[in-house]
């Protein structure tokens, strides 16, 4: 099998002007970044405001394992598959962070014959949006420290500075640092770096609906507390306008294409387990005016990205999904049995790649629970069985039987990795039928509930927790946020993506466990409170053999080694 980058290099992209013209995007609504990528001007929304929306399909998954479920590959392949059955589709996904690209995960353009191209551009810099977010975030940090240095007119409590710095690289050595050392270099204090995808500015970019909304959200960013324990915002330190200026072009969604020339809107990249893990609201709002179907992807499993899609993103956009696709692999469901130890880079246990119905039955509870989670929001769900050559007919049939019994509208094997859009045609037909089903979409909770009630509804109903406990720091923070008037915000749960619980070692469908909220933080600009369960790293580290070791260029400038 050819590598992803080798497959991608064999396809010549169409000029992006042709892709845009086929969608009905006018030349003055397109800003070119070379021949194969462009930004879409926000002015297109005014022109198309009276056009009816297409169907809205969100792709989610079972709880991930180190093996991966191929959710992005299925998202891209499904978009291509719609083209095979005569339905105009747009794929809408996040832009990847350079940290995972050069770390252990690699790129995020899909895989095999279901990829977004140019693959190298997609995974590396694209149109510079991540760098704009980095610059805007760090400008805010610089202005904040400058305000403290020049007499501290806002009476900022230096022990309550909440705004760290960011960069788009995995670097564990920067998690905790001391700044301001040396004469004339500011006031020393302890701080650190997060990765750019974890920046609240990235979440703001993904949720903003226009320039006015972007500017207002940036102004609401809480960057510190004063000595009276009152919030100090980016507006207070006078930097919100400059941040908005840096993000002016980044707010415009990026237009690319798949290997089969299906349009793809790639925009924003908030973390999936810390922030809300979805591509931008603007990408979906624009895409739904241009296509019969928009296929958008929510990060990680249905307990994380899909819940946040429904409870955060859809509240902002005013949209509701017509159907959901839940991606599962048979080997990942076997892994959820807990029988197998999976180590990245090591050969798979033979039980994962040979027929083993007992292991499949032991792990399939995770699929059942995630189907129930999607159905809890009133959305019809189709299970996409991302098929591998080692899957047997008996295993596929077992997954189908269990999925249908758990409430799935359908469960369809798909081979988009090896066959492209043709391998997902049956899935596309099933999804189209599902979009015509009765739909009673509703958020999980009401915004006027107390923050603790929102947390506990998610924990009990989606995760299967028996109880929720709050460490003193978390309880104190939640009380403070409520007293400040932030209790009407949605919550954005930050927890491991490897388990329905807060313990990454609890596989399958754990039930009745205690979920411990360690701390809680405020994202006033993005518009949510995020409770933190367990140890969450906002700055990843590199492994002993990071993927970036394989990346290089030839004498002619061709990039090699991306995966």
C-alpha positions, 0 to 999 in steps of 0.5 A: 500500500502506498503511503498517504503522501505518495497517494496524494502526490499522484493526484493533480488538484484542480485549480481552486478557482474551478472548485469555487466556480462549481460551487457558485462562489463569485471571483470577488468572493475568493482570495487566492493563496496560490493555485490550489487554496483560497479563502472565502470572503465573508461577504458571501453570507450577505449574497446567499442569506436567502438561499435555503440550507443543505443537509447538515451531517456531523461525523463522530466516533466511538471512544478512540483507542491508540489504533485510531478509528479513521474518523477524518478519513470517513468524513472525507470519504463520505463527502466524496461518496455523496458525489458518487451518488449525485449529491453535491457535498462539502467537507468541513473539518479542522486545521491540524496543529503542527504539534501532532503533525511532527509528534506521534499522530501525524497529519489530519487530512484523512488517509488512503484514497480519502484525503484533502489536498494539497496534503502538505499545505493542509498539514503544515501552514495552509494560509497562516491562520494558526500563526495569526492565532499565536500572534494575537494570543501572545500580543495579549500576553505582552500587553498584559505584562506591559500593563503590570510593568508600567505602574499596574494601573488596573491593580492586577494581582500578579498571583492571579494572571490567567493568560499564558503564552502559546506556540504551535509546537510540542515542547514539554520544557515550556509548560512551567517557566519563569519570565522577567528575569534580569534587570529591566526585563519586567517583573518576574513571575511564574507562567508557561506555554500552551499549544496554540490549539489550546488557546482561547483565541482559537476557540473564539476564532472557531465560534465567531460568526462575523467581525463584530462578534469576533471583536466582542468575544476578544474584548471579553477574554478574562486575562487576570484578576485584580486585587479585589478578585474582579476579572480583568479583560483584554478590553481593559488592557486595550489590546482586543482591537489589535488582536482582532486586526491580526485575526481579520484574514484568519476569520475567513474560511479556507477552501481546498479539495479532496483527492476526488475534487470534492470541495473542503472547507478547512477552518480553525483547530480547537483542541477536542478534549480541552476546548470544543473540538469542532471546525468553525461555525462560519465554515458550516454556515457558508457551506450549507448555503453552497451544497446539498450536504455539509459533512462536518467532523466533531473531535474524538468520541460522541461523549466529547466533540459531539456533545460540544457540537450540540451544546456549544457550537449549535447554540452559537450557529442556530443550526441543528444536525439532520443526521450523525455518523458514528465511526467504529472499527472492529479492532478498536471495539476489540481493544475496548474489551481490555484484553489487549495492550496496544503500544504505538509502533509495536506489532498488533496482538494477533487477537485484534487482527483475527476473528474474535467474537468474544473480545468483540462482544466484550468491547462493543458496549462502548458502541452501544453507549455512544449510539445512545449518547447521540440519540439522547440529542434526538438525532438519527445516527448511522454507524460507519463500520470503517472496514479493514481487510482482517474484518470477517463477515461474522464480526461485521454482522455482529456489529450491525446487529448490536448497532441496530438494536441500540437504536442506530438508523443503519450500520454500514461497512465502508472502505473509503480508505482503500476505495475512496468515494466509491467505497462509501456510496452505501454509507452515503445513501444510508445517511441521506435516508437518515436525514429524512427521518424525524428529528427532535434535536435538543441540547442536553441541558438548559443554560439557566441551570447551575453550572454544577447541574450542567456538569452532572447531567453530562457526567451521568447521562453521557459518561455513565458516572454514578457520582460527581465530586469537586475538589476544593479548587474546582468548587471554589472556582465554580462559585466564583464564576457564578458570582461573576455572572458566568453561570449561564454559560455552557460547560465544556468538559475537559477530560481524557478522550480514551475513556467515557470516564475520567480514567484513560485505563477504563475501556469499554462501557464503565458505569457507576464510577465517581467523576472528580472535577479537579479544577474549573477555568473560565473562557469568557470570550469563547463563551463557556466554562470548562471543568477539568477532570483528571490531568490534562496537558495543554502543552504536549511533549514529543515522544522518543521517536517523533514523526518529525524525524521522518520529514524532509525535502528533496533537492527540488523542494518536494516534502517527504515523510509526512503521514 
